[in-house]
Amino acid sequence: MPVGAGGRAWVVVRLRPGGEVSAFPARCPHRLVPLAAATVVDGRLQCPYHGWRFDPEGRCVDLPSLGPDGTAPPRADLAVPWAVEERHGWVWLAPERTPVAVPPAPSSRPVPEPVPAPLPPSGPVLGNLDPALEHAWHPVALTRELRPGGWLQVRLLGRTWTLHRGDGGLSADPPAWGVRERLGVVWLAPAQPRDVALEVPEDGNRRFVRRWLPSVRAAGPAGPLADLLLDAAHAPFVHPAAGDDAGEVPAADVTLEPGGFTAARRLPGGRRATAVVRVPFQLRLRVDDPGPGAATPRLVLLQPEDADSTRVHTCLFLAAPPGRPLPAPGDVAAEAAREEQVLAEDLALAAELAGAGLPLALRDELHVPADRPGVALRRALADFTAAR
């Protein structure tokens, strides 16, 4: 459970039935995930995001993405408080060394400290209302949502916009720098954009069947969600039905490109996962299986609505191996249902990552080799927000 002591946020937990109480800082050093959402596995505290495990002294004793022979870096350890005691029916916590060896019996019912918010990152944090996001094209609706002669209200960057489709084309109220349609999506740029459009070769390719999932709303900013969608190491802990084992995650090969980057990673069985990113929040995710020759690309577009709200637009492109007919409607529906379940699990985790946005200073989080795409995302977003 989360507690406050000495003006700092902690979590207290009993790692074994009937055992002593342990206390840990409120957040995992890796991606600043609240450890109040952690679980206890084999007497260790396990982070819900990537399965990092900590012993009662705060040492990181298991970092799955490094593999069985990997060694956790020193910064992975948690700085536990000086002492934790159970006396008089209460848990007592001393963050720093104190001359009081034994907590005194209270003369009246103690009043616990309120749980303070964890300290914010020391560097810049990209939230959904960052002024730099004015200078980008943002997805605001699917083309099919805006009928001829009709109008539609959308949220973007903390404001309400009304889209119109008239005889003269698309327009927005209040006026925006531009409104356009591309990839079956309506895009809006509040100010002159400086982002680079994401190319999707599968769009319009007759070898692929296109299926848009229902757009859903995520509770939180777009930056951490984009980082989550690029992350491979969380799958065994967030998507247990997928059957992925919690093992070593090979480092991705990252290629910097105008407006973003491409990250490619080898998967078990000879498969290859590729992510093409155009900042701020356009992602093309593709898995190629050389055995049957099939590919499963996804287009994910994030719409930063408000400080704590992001709309997610996802399109699947399904193809059959060479020489085989296109996927049947039932197969397409089944794949769409699986993707909706995976996305729902990701959004449930995103809701736990309560924060103002994505930390852009690399020193504010602990990065391991599996995090190369996330590091590239932070650098690309830092460059985008710094441009004037």
Secondary structure, 3 states (H helix, E strand, C coil): CEEEECCEEEEEEECCCCCCEEEEECECCCCCCEHHHCEEECCEEECCCCCCEECCCCCEEECHHHCCCCCCCHHHCCCCCCEEEEECCEEEEECCCCCCCCCCCCCCCCCCECCCCCCCCCCCEECCCCHHHHHCCEEEEEHHHCCCCCEEEEEECCEEEEEEEECCEEEEECCCCEEEEECCEEEEECCCCCCCCCCCCCCCCCCCEEEECCCEEECCCHHHHHHHHHCCCCHHHHCHHHCCCCCCCCCCEEEEECCEEEEEEECHHHCEEEEEEECCCEEEEEEEECCCCEEEEEEEEEEEEECCEEEEEEEEEECCCCCCCCCCHHHHHHHHHHHHHHHHHHHHHHHHCCCCCEECCHHHCCCCHHHHHHHHHHHHHHHHHHCC
